Amino acid sequence: MFKSKWMIVLVLTLFAVSVLAGCGGGQQAAPPAPTPGAGGELQGSITIAGSTSVQPVSEELAKAFMAKHPKVTVSVQAGGSGQGIKAAIDGIADIGASSRPLKDDEAAQVHQTQICSDGIAVIVHPSNEVSGLTLEQVKRIYAGEITNWKEVGGRDKAIAVVTREEGSGTRGAFEEMVMGKEARISVRAIVQPSSGGVKAAVAGNPNAIGYTSIGYLDTTVKTVEVDGVAPTAENIRNGTYKISRPFLYLTRGEPSGLVKEYIDFCLGPEGQEIVAQDYVPVK
């Protein structure tokens, strides 16, 4: 008798468990958001993808954030602003990085956070005696209308024009601020897939001209003043250097959880101190 009652209880228990499992509709519960773990310590992972210009400052910010929160992994991937915007819109990356202002249709699909401002420097080989150009001269060089350095006070040498690829945020910003709506970059320009690639191409050719983020500048290239103004952080901040643009972090909706913690760090005193080493802070 006792054994029979025990079997009935067991059968009813198993039946109840199966009914409760069926009520779930076959759906699995969403994994918990990567938020503070035991003791309030942050844990989880973040993927940042996009602009090669934003990449260096993102890597420094990520390194500092991970040092502060050892259980967090922040992965920074390049690919260009176009890829970063798409990654944010599609949710492929936690954060998309763009070095150009967004178009209206793009802006409608993501939340934007500006982490700093950047200048686009016009660069030449260190041996080039040309130290300044007007904005109009830069435009005409890139349009293929000025083709020899002697036309702008330099040596009698053909100008090797170096540019970024289509879809690059740096190129998009350069086209908007230098080329304008009518002029186009010459099809004869040498195309490089990254800001580092542009710098390397100019550093290796005494007759080359290029443009790159101020964060990539070093002694292998020489900056050229544009309309008498050097591409310094102070000149970008006070608005006298005109070829400048924002560095943006993009998310699907308002940042939350671990992503919010990271972006808040970037905008806080520690993050902005890192930014200020090569760029112009927003705070």
Beta strands, then each sheet from edge to edge (+ up, - down):
strand 1: 44-50
strand 2: 72-77
strand 3: 95-98
strand 4: 111-124
strand 5: 132-133
strand 6: 160-164
strand 7: 190-192
strand 8: 208-213
strand 9: 222-226
strand 10: 244-251
strand 11: 280-281
sheet 1: 2+ 1+ 3+ 10- 4+ 8- 6- 7-
sheet 2: 2+ 1+ 3+ 10- 4+ 9- 5-
sheet 3: 2+ 1+ 3+ 10- 4+ 11-
end
